[in-house]
């Protein structure tokens, strides 16, 4: 009963504010305010407010929400552990054995190079000029390119 009275008062106040806003020639804002102010009375008439009040003061409903929250927490924890661990124990052992033997994954196009190998396509470092101590040819080429 109290919740319905409060919702009715809020709706009446909102409609009053909408009327004042429309009087000031701000019709779009007045329409929005009127729409928002009709929501509480609509919730009362549909019975949603009574259901919410009954749920809010029901210990069994709070116990149910607590159990749902605990189940969600357990589910998310197991998902996080599964992602961090990399699968089941058998899968981790199989992956470790495959890494020791150097087996290529079924979907891989080429074997991995490993941490100690270096690709042969990398250019080798240029030797420094003997007389000057430093080679500025790259810098000179860039400056010439830009007209400096």
C-alpha positions in Angstrom: 0.0 0.0 0.0 2.8 2.4 0.9 4.7 1.6 -2.3 1.7 2.3 -4.5 1.1 5.6 -2.8 4.8 6.7 -3.3 4.7 5.6 -6.9 1.5 7.6 -7.5 3.0 10.7 -5.8 6.2 10.4 -8.0 4.1 10.2 -11.1 2.0 13.2 -10.2 5.1 15.3 -9.4 6.6 14.2 -12.7 3.5 15.2 -14.7 3.5 18.6 -12.9 7.2 19.1 -13.9 6.3 18.1 -17.5 3.5 20.7 -17.5 5.8 23.4 -16.3 8.4 22.4 -19.0 5.7 22.5 -21.7 4.6 25.9 -20.5 8.2 27.1 -21.2 7.9 25.9 -24.8 10.3 22.9 -24.4 7.9 20.3 -25.7 10.4 17.6 -26.5 11.8 17.7 -22.9 8.3 17.9 -21.5 7.2 14.8 -23.4 10.3 12.8 -22.1 9.6 13.9 -18.5 5.9 12.8 -18.9 7.0 9.5 -20.3 9.4 8.9 -17.3 6.7 10.0 -14.8 4.2 7.5 -16.1 6.5 4.5 -15.5 6.0 4.2 -11.7 2.2 4.3 -12.0 2.4 1.7 -14.9 4.4 -0.6 -12.7 1.9 -0.3 -9.9 -1.0 -1.1 -12.2 0.8 -4.2 -13.7 1.5 -5.6 -10.2 5.3 -5.4 -10.6 5.7 -3.2 -7.5 3.8 -5.6 -5.4 5.9 -8.5 -6.6 9.1 -6.5 -6.0 8.0 -5.6 -2.4 7.0 -9.2 -1.7 10.4 -10.4 -3.0 12.4 -7.8 -1.2 11.0 -8.7 2.2 11.0 -12.5 1.7 13.9 -14.4 3.3 13.4 -17.4 1.0 13.8 -15.0 -2.0 17.0 -13.6 -0.6 18.3 -17.2 0.0 17.5 -18.0 -3.6 19.4 -15.0 -4.9 22.3 -15.9 -2.6 22.4 -19.4 -4.0 22.2 -18.2 -7.6 25.1 -15.8 -6.8 27.1 -18.6 -5.3 26.5 -20.8 -8.3 27.6 -18.1 -10.6 30.7 -17.4 -8.6 31.7 -21.1 -8.6 31.1 -21.3 -12.4 33.2 -18.3 -13.1 36.0 -19.5 -10.8 36.2 -22.8 -12.6 36.3 -21.1 -15.9 39.1 -18.9 -14.8 41.1 -21.8 -13.5 40.5 -23.8 -16.6 41.7 -20.9 -18.8 44.8 -20.3 -16.7 45.7 -24.0 -16.4 45.5 -24.8 -20.1 43.0 -27.6 -19.9 42.9 -30.9 -18.1 45.8 -32.7 -16.5 46.0 -35.2 -19.4 46.1 -32.4 -22.0 48.9 -30.6 -20.1 51.0 -33.8 -19.9 50.5 -34.5 -23.6 51.5 -30.9 -24.5 54.6 -31.2 -22.3 55.6 -34.5 -24.0 55.1 -33.1 -27.4 57.2 -30.0 -26.6 60.1 -32.3 -25.4 60.0 -34.3 -28.5 59.7 -31.3 -30.8 56.5 -32.5 -32.4 54.7 -30.0 -34.7 51.1 -29.2 -33.9 48.6 -30.6 -36.4 47.5 -27.2 -37.6 51.0 -25.7 -37.8 52.4 -25.0 -41.2 56.0 -25.1 -40.2 57.9 -26.2 -37.0 58.6 -23.5 -34.5 62.1 -22.2 -34.3 62.4 -22.4 -30.6 63.9 -19.8 -28.3 67.6 -20.3 -29.2 67.4 -20.2 -33.0 67.5 -17.2 -35.2 65.9 -16.9 -38.7 68.4 -16.8 -41.6 66.6 -14.0 -43.4 67.7 -11.3 -40.9 70.3 -8.9 -42.4 73.7 -8.9 -40.8 75.1 -5.8 -39.2 77.2 -3.6 -41.5 80.8 -3.2 -40.6 81.8 0.3 -39.5 84.1 2.4 -41.6 87.7 2.0 -40.7 88.8 5.6 -40.8 85.8 7.6 -39.3 84.7 5.3 -36.4 81.0 5.8 -37.3 79.0 5.3 -40.5 76.6 8.2 -41.3 75.7 7.1 -44.8 72.1 6.1 -43.8 71.6 9.5 -42.2 73.0 11.4 -45.1 70.7 9.5 -47.5 67.7 10.4 -45.5 68.7 14.0 -45.3 69.3 14.1 -49.1 65.9 12.5 -49.7 64.2 15.3 -47.8 66.3 18.0 -49.4 68.3 19.0 -46.4 
